[in-house]
Amino acid sequence: MSEQAAIPFALIFGIVTVLLVRSRDVKVWQAVAIGLFGIYLGQTPVIFTVDSVVTWAVSGFTGT
């Protein structure tokens, strides 16, 4: 995954994280969003697998 492709995901997950922290009510799906933000931000080796799963899930929800 290129750096240009990871930046939008990092920004989206960063915004979601800030909103969740401000609400002071973190649920399971929210913890997953925070974890995904960390993985995208850290660019760890597992990012390729996580990116494939996220892309698959998003394409399933959008029907593309």
N, C-alpha and C positions, 0 to 999 in steps of 0.2 A: 504494500500500500504506500502510495506516495504521501509526502508531507502535505501537499495541497488537498488531498482527499481527506486526510485526518483532521484538518483544522475545522471544517464545518461541524463535524461530529463533536469535537472537543468543545466548541463554542455552545452548541445546543445542550450538551450534557452539563456544561458549566453553568448555564443559565438556570437549568432545572435544579441543579444542586443549590444554588444561591436561594432560589425560591423555597425550596424544601427546608433549608436551614432557618430561613426567616419565619416560616410557619410553625416551627418547633414541634412538628408532628410527622415523624418519619415512619412509613409503613414498609412492608417487604418490597414492593415494586419500586419504591423510592430508594431503598438501599441498593437495589440492583442498578438503578440509574446512576447513583453515586459511584458504585463500583465500575460501571462502564466508563464513566468520566475519567476515573483514575487510570484505567487501562489505556484509553485513547490518549490521555495526556502523557502517560509514561512511555508509550510506544514500546511496550514489552514484547517479547517474541510471541506471546499468546495472542497478540492483536490480530493476526491473520485469521485465526479460528474464530475469534469473537466477531470480527468484522464480517465474516461469511455468515454467521448466525444472525447478526443484526440485519444484514442486507436481505437475507432470506425472510426474516420476520416482517420487515418493512414492505417487501414486495408482496408478501402474502396478504397483508392488511390493505395495501393499495390496489391489489389485483393486477399488477403489471408483471 
